[in-house]
Structures are given as C-alpha cells and as structure tokens.
Amino acid sequence: MLANTVDTVKRARELGATIVYAPITFTDDYHELSPSPYGILKGVVDSKSFRQGSWGAEIVDVLKPQANDIVIEGKRGLCGFATTNLDFILRSRGISTIALGGFLTNCCVESTMRTGYEKGYNVVTLKDCTATVSEEEQRLAVEKNYPMFSKPMTHEEFLTKLEGVG
C-alpha cells in the first residue's frame, strides 16, 4: 500500500496533478471531540493518537508534502470534507476529479469517498493505495463499498488515465 502510494504521488505530481493531504490531528486534551466519544474516536482518545506535534500526527517521511502540495488543516474526524475547507479549495482550483488513498480503508477513506460522491466529484478510490486492519475488511470495502460511491482502480490504472489526460 505505502509503496504504491509513494509511486502514485510522485508520478501524479510529475503529470501536473494537485497533491492534497488531509491529516487528522487533535489538541492534547481532545477538546474538539464530544465529551464522551465512542467507537473509533474513543479509541483515538484512549490511545492518545493523532495529537498535534506528536509523532502519530506526522505525515510519513516518504510522503512529506512538497512545495506545491496542499495540506488541509482542521480534519478532526473521519471525513476529509467535514471540518475542513477541502471542498472550497478543490472547487476554487476547478478540480472535479479526486483520487483517494489512505488509511483506514473502511473509515476515513470511505467517509471522504462518500462525501465526495455526494458533493458531485468524480471519485476514484485507489484499491492498492488503501489499507485497513484485516484482509477481509479490505476486500469487502473494495468489492462492495467502493463501487457504490466511486470508480475503484489500481494506482497503475489511475496513472494510465492521468497520463492520457496530459
């Protein structure tokens, strides 16, 4: 997953695509969340994950943003659109197609995919640039959920289409 993502970002950037990162971050006390988070967000709080300035909130070194990339601030939940200006940034740049990769497949990736779909974007979800905690969950998401809200592709299929546009 990571090697495919690194390849996709590098090659897509070379082809002129806009690279956007939407990392999830919280303050040390997680005051952005409801007083009694449950489910996956409770797990985030209990494990003290994604705290601003901590190792767990950093973008992995091999994918560090470059000068012309965009890093979205304010993602405080599962969807890249929900608490951010992602929609405004994409629309102001005339971007109508989004290609998604990331972790967790059946959480943040799917949340962003569904919202992008509902907002009218042409959504591509990169099957081999996403991952989750088990092979079964990955397979089910890719086979059952991705096709309902996106055009699932491998990163090579996506890059081939992107090369055809340029």
N, C-alpha and C positions, 0 to 999 in steps of 0.2 A: 504494500500500500504506500509506504513512505517513498520508496524509490520511484514508483510510478508518479506520485505527486510531484516530486522534485523534477522529474523529467518533463512533466506536463507544464509546470510553472515556467521552467527555463525555456522550453520551446514555444509556448504560447506568448511569453514576453517577447521573444525574438520575432514572432509573427505580428507583433503590434497589439496584442490583447491587453486589456487593462487587468492587472492582478489586484485582487481585493482580499484582504484578510479581515476576519471578524472574530477576534479572540474574546472569550468570556473572562471577565475579571470582576472582582468584588473588593470592597474595603475589608480591612482586617476583622471588623465586627459583623460583617454581612448585613448591615442595616438596610441595604437595598431590597432585601427579601422580606416577606411577611414574617411576623413574629414566630409563627410555627410552621416553617416549611416542612413539606412531606415529600415522599417519593425521592426522585433522583436529586432534587435540590437539598433535601435533608442530608443525603449522603455527602454532598459537596460541603455543607457546613460542618458536619461531624468530622470529616477528614481534613478540614481546613484547606480545601483545594481552591485554586484559581485566585489567590489573594494578590492584589496589585503589588508589583515589585518583587514577588516571590518567584522562585524557580518554576513552580507549577503554572504560572500565568504567562511564562515566556513562550514566544514562538520558537520552535526548534531551530537550532543553528543552521541546518542545511536549507531552511526555507526563510531565512531572515529577509524581511522586506528590503527591496532596492529603492533607489531614489524616486522613481516614478510610480511605485506601487502605492496603494491606498490601504491604510489601516483604519478600520472603523472603530470608533470609541463608543463605549456605553453599552455593550452587549452584556446584559445582566440576567439573561435567561437562555432558553433553548433556541429560540429563533433569531437568526441574524437580522431580521427586519424589525422585530417587536419593540425594542427600546433604543433603536439607533436611527441615524439618518441615512441608512443604506439605500432605501428607495429613492430619496431625494438625490443622492449622489449618482446613482445609476441613471435616473431619468435626466438629470441635468447634463450628463455626458452622452445622451442618446443611446444608451445601452439597453437593448431589448432581449438579448440572449445572455443567460447566466449558466455557467458550468460549475457544478458543486462537487467538492471533495471535502473530506474531513472525518472527524471522529466525534461522537458516536453515530454510526450509520442510522440507527433507529431512534435517534433522539434529536440532536442538533441538526444533522444533515436533513433528516426528514421534515423537521419543523420548518426549516428555511425553504426546503423544496416546496412544501405545500403552500406556504405563504407566497412564494414567488409565483407559483402557478395561479393562485387566486388573484394576484395583482396583475396578471396578464403577461408575465415574462415568458419567453421561450426557455424552458428549463431543461438543462441537460444534467443528469446525475452520473458522475463517473464511477462506474461499478468497481473498478480496481484502484480507485483513489479514496476509498472509504473503508472504514473498519468498525467493528463493534466487539463485544466481549466473547462472542462464540461464533463458530462457523454456521451453526443453524440459524441464529438471528440474522447474520449477514445474508445468507442465502434467501431466507424468507423476505427480508426487506427488498433485496434486489429483484427477486422474481415476482413478488406480489404487490409491493407498495410503490416502488419506483415507477412502474409503467402507468400507474393511475395518475401520477402528478408530474411526470417528466418523460424525457426521452433518454432512457438508460443507454450508456455507451461505455466502452472501454476507453482508456485515455488515448490509445492509438487511433481508434475510430474518430474520436473528437478532434484530435490534432490533424488527421487527414481532411476532415471537413473544414477546419480552420485554415489549413493551407490552401484549400480550394477557393476560399473567400478572398484571400490576399492577392 
